[in-house]
Amino acid sequence: MELAYLNGWLGSLEDAVVSVNDRGYNFGDGIYEVVRAYRGVMFALEEHLERLAMSAAVVEIDLPWGRAELQEITAGVLAESGIKDATVYIQVTRGTAPRDHLSGADMRPNLLVTVRHITEIDPVLYSEGIKAITMPEFRWQLCHVKSISLQASVLAKRRASRAGAVEAIFILPDGTVTEGASSNVFIVKDGVLMTHPADNRILPGVLRHFVLKVAETLNTAVKVQPYNILELKKADEVFITGTVAEIVPVINVDGKTIGNGRPGPVTAGLHKGYSALRKR
C-alpha cells in the first residue's frame, strides 16, 4: 500500500494533508531526496541523507532529526507499506506559518516521507537509448542543493517533450555542459569517461557517485572536468544518470546522432557493473 508519513502521522497518500501555510507550498522553501528500494531495501540511503543534510545546511534549515532517526522513520514507512520495489521520497520544508518571506527563528521543519510503487521504466530506453535537447542554463546558482523549487526543470522537461526528446541538457553561456533537467550527464570519448565537477552548477547525484566508483573498478579512464557542447555532440557515447532510471544511454542530441546511434559498450558495462554493485 502506498503510504505517507507527515510529522508522525502515517496513512494513505489519499488521506495525507499539508497546510496551505506550509512554506514548501507557498515558497518552494524546502529540500528533498528520492531513494530507490530494491526488494524491500533502500539503496544508498546513507548517501542520500548525507546530501539532505548538506542541502539543509546551505539553505539554513536546521534539521531537528538525527541521521539515525531519519533512517528509522524511512525504513519504518517502507516496511509498513509492504512494497518491495519502491520510490521513497523524503521532503523537508522550513515549517508552517502565515505567509511571510521572513520565517520565525523558532519554526520547526516539516518532514514528509512517501512510499510509492516504482514507476515502470520501458526497457527500450536502455536497449535503444533516448533523444535529448540542449538549452541555455536559466536556473538559480545553487544547483548542488536538491531544492523542491523545480519550476525551471519542469519547464525544461516540457520543452524537451515538445521537441520529441526525453531530457533537456543545460548549457552555460560559454558553452559548458552542466547537467540534465533531472539527471547528471556523462560523455565518453576515445574510451575516456567525462562528467562535470560536483560544484554549485550541478547536483552531486548519488547515482553519479556510484557510476564513478564502478568506472574505477572497471579501470575506465575518468576525467571529472568541464566539457563543452561541441564535445557533447562529438562524443562516442552519452548517457544520463538518476536514482530511479539508473543509467540511460542518449543516442541523439539536438537532432545530432551520437556515435553510431546505438547505446555504447562503456555505458552498457557501467550499467552492468552498477547492477552488480547494488545487489551485494
Helices and strands as residue ranges (DSSP letters): E 3-6, E 9-12, G 13-15, H 23-27, E 30-38, E 41-42, H 45-58, H 67-81, E 86-93, E 110-117, H 124-128, E 130-136, H 151-162, E 167-171, E 177-180, E 184-189, E 192-195, H 206-217, E 221-224, H 229-233, E 237-242, E 246-253, E 256-257, H 265-278
